[in-house]
Amino acid sequence: MTPPLLMRDGSARLGGRAVLAGADLQVDAGQLVALVGPNGAGKSSLIRAFAGLLPLTGGVARLGGDDVTTLSPRERAARAAYLPQERRIAWNLPAIEVAALGAPFLAADEALERGRRALAEVEADHLADRGVAEMSGGERARVLLARALATDAAALLVDEPIAGLDPEAQLMVLERLRARADAGQAVLASLHDLPLAARFADRVAVLDHGAVAADATPLEALTPETLRRVFGLTARWVDGPDGPLLSAARGAAPAHS
């Protein structure tokens, strides 16, 4: 089966700096893959390359088997929904209209209904008629996630979807992404919270200086050696009541006397 998301040897530059360096990644239908790495490792760049927003200087990014550069903007939007880090919205539109923008190829009434269902999915249906400029950052984040969920695309690209959210909202978002993967979508999400990535993802892809340094099940990818080398952490995983927890400290392990 053709994977919804496939990158082979992806390289890219931004502002004269290499942001991707031979990255390989595949996300199959029904998988939630967490993309992790330090700031500046290339997570947003990789997601934007899949969305066709960052041209590759080498390698290829494919959506549904086709090179993303050969697809029209409409075809890209039909194959992958994209949620960027940026949460600003230029106009004070009602939440329902913002969510409906995720279904641009439907008739207006159908798009609004799709948007309403997506708002309910992220527990924000009570915000449907409120202007997004009148919302808190967390409320606006839910509305923008609803916009991404309103699509029927085979792939879902979400860049730091839980940044700035309170703990309850973080869990809600990841539960929804998990449910989308379980329903058959290919979900690629950049995350900074390693324990939550380990708890919800099928696989974790670790980016380091634009390359995929590890790609495996969460605890196989996030080994103590990888955590030390990529993140500068002395760390180990311990069992918690709701999933693995990370016991970590900055830097190398202290010398024993």
MOKAHU-V389441 format. One record per helix or strand of 3 or more residues. SS is the DSSP state (2 for helix, 1 for strand). FROM is the first residue (numbers start at 0). LEN is the number of residues. Records with the same first field share a line. If there is no record, write none. Layout:
SS = FROM-LEN, FROM-LEN
//
This chain:
1 = 4-10, 16-11, 31-5, 57-6, 79-4, 154-5, 185-5, 202-6, 210-6, 232-8, 242-8
2 = 42-8, 67-3, 72-7, 94-9, 107-14, 124-3, 131-3, 136-13, 166-16, 193-7, 217-4, 223-8
//
